[in-house]
Amino acid sequence: MRTLDQIRAEFAWARVKAVDQSVREKYRNLAKSLPALVMTNGLMQTLAFLKGKADNRSRNEHDRLLTHILEWLREAGVIPGQQVGFEGVMNWCVAPERTTLEYQRATEETQAILRWIRQLADTL
């Protein structure tokens, strides 16, 4: 049986390998700085920052990292599957029935997947 950390590593490795060579360096640098941004500003503010900097036409590093975080939150079961994309996750985060523990778990899972993305991005 695989551990949660092994599942995170597998997910992160698949995503990091798929990043275009043209944005890989910027992706790596962004992945290194993002955990501090989450700690300083919070999860929702960090996701909003990534969305604001994302360029969906060119699939820049902000767009890719935002997509990877959102995919992980759904795959890990933190965010329900019907909450798709940035808007769905933000709606989930601000829902009146959302508990502090659920929001904290989403933040912790984001930090955990970012640790793997950051480490694996350095290897390519």
C-alpha positions as CSV (number, residue, x, y, z in Angstrom):
1,M,0.0,0.0,0.0
2,R,1.4,3.4,-1.0
3,T,1.6,6.3,1.5
4,L,0.0,9.7,0.9
5,D,3.5,11.1,0.4
6,Q,4.2,8.6,-2.4
7,I,0.9,9.5,-4.0
8,R,1.8,13.2,-3.8
9,A,5.3,12.5,-5.3
10,E,3.8,10.6,-8.2
11,F,1.3,13.4,-8.9
12,A,4.0,16.1,-8.7
13,W,6.4,14.2,-10.8
14,A,3.9,13.7,-13.6
15,R,3.0,17.4,-13.6
16,V,6.5,18.7,-13.4
17,K,7.7,16.5,-16.3
18,A,4.9,17.8,-18.4
19,V,5.8,21.5,-18.0
20,D,7.1,23.0,-21.3
21,Q,10.8,23.6,-21.5
22,S,10.0,27.3,-22.3
23,V,8.5,28.0,-18.9
24,R,10.3,25.3,-16.8
25,E,12.8,27.7,-15.2
26,K,10.1,30.3,-14.3
27,Y,7.9,27.5,-13.0
28,R,10.7,26.2,-10.8
29,N,11.3,29.7,-9.4
30,L,7.6,30.3,-8.8
31,A,7.2,26.9,-7.1
32,K,10.1,27.8,-4.7
33,S,8.5,31.1,-3.7
34,L,4.9,30.0,-3.4
35,P,5.0,28.2,0.0
36,A,6.1,31.4,1.7
37,L,3.3,33.3,-0.2
38,V,0.7,30.8,1.2
39,M,2.1,31.2,4.7
40,T,2.2,35.0,4.5
41,N,-1.0,35.7,2.7
42,G,-3.2,32.6,2.9
43,L,-4.5,30.1,0.4
44,M,-7.2,32.1,-1.3
45,Q,-5.0,35.1,-1.7
46,T,-2.3,33.0,-3.2
47,L,-4.7,31.3,-5.6
48,A,-6.0,34.7,-6.6
49,F,-2.4,35.9,-7.2
50,L,-1.8,33.0,-9.5
51,K,-5.0,33.5,-11.4
52,G,-4.3,37.1,-11.8
53,K,-0.9,36.4,-13.3
54,A,-2.1,33.4,-15.4
55,D,-2.2,33.7,-19.2
56,N,-4.3,30.8,-20.4
57,R,-3.4,31.4,-24.0
58,S,0.3,30.8,-23.5
59,R,0.0,28.5,-20.5
60,N,2.6,30.4,-18.5
61,E,4.1,29.2,-15.2
62,H,1.4,30.9,-13.1
63,D,-1.4,29.1,-15.0
64,R,0.4,25.8,-14.8
65,L,1.1,25.9,-11.1
66,L,-2.5,27.1,-10.4
67,T,-3.8,24.2,-12.4
68,H,-1.6,21.7,-10.7
69,I,-2.6,22.9,-7.2
70,L,-6.3,22.8,-8.1
71,E,-6.0,19.3,-9.6
72,W,-4.2,18.1,-6.5
73,L,-6.9,19.5,-4.1
74,R,-9.5,17.6,-6.1
75,E,-7.5,14.4,-6.5
76,A,-6.6,14.4,-2.8
77,G,-10.3,14.7,-1.9
78,V,-10.0,18.0,-0.2
79,I,-12.2,19.8,-2.7
80,P,-15.3,18.0,-4.0
81,G,-15.0,16.8,-7.6
82,Q,-17.9,19.0,-8.7
83,Q,-15.9,22.2,-7.8
84,V,-14.0,22.6,-11.0
85,G,-11.5,25.3,-11.8
86,F,-10.5,28.4,-10.0
87,E,-14.0,29.8,-9.5
88,G,-15.3,26.5,-8.1
89,V,-12.5,26.2,-5.6
90,M,-12.9,29.8,-4.5
91,N,-16.6,29.3,-4.0
92,W,-15.9,26.2,-2.0
93,C,-13.5,28.2,0.2
94,V,-15.9,30.9,1.0
95,A,-19.0,28.8,1.4
96,P,-20.8,29.6,4.7
97,E,-20.8,25.9,5.7
98,R,-17.0,25.6,5.3
99,T,-15.3,24.9,8.6
100,T,-11.9,26.2,9.6
101,L,-10.6,22.7,9.7
102,E,-11.6,22.1,6.1
103,Y,-9.9,25.3,5.0
104,Q,-6.8,24.5,7.0
105,R,-6.6,21.0,5.4
106,A,-6.8,22.6,2.0
107,T,-3.9,24.9,2.9
108,E,-1.9,22.0,4.4
109,E,-2.4,19.9,1.3
110,T,-1.4,22.8,-0.9
111,Q,1.8,23.2,1.1
112,A,2.5,19.5,0.9
113,I,2.1,19.3,-2.9
114,L,4.2,22.4,-3.3
115,R,7.0,20.8,-1.3
116,W,7.1,17.9,-3.8
117,I,6.7,20.2,-6.9
118,R,9.5,22.4,-5.7
119,Q,11.9,19.5,-5.0
120,L,11.1,17.7,-8.3
121,A,11.2,20.9,-10.4
122,D,14.8,21.3,-9.3
123,T,15.7,17.9,-10.8
124,L,14.8,18.8,-14.3
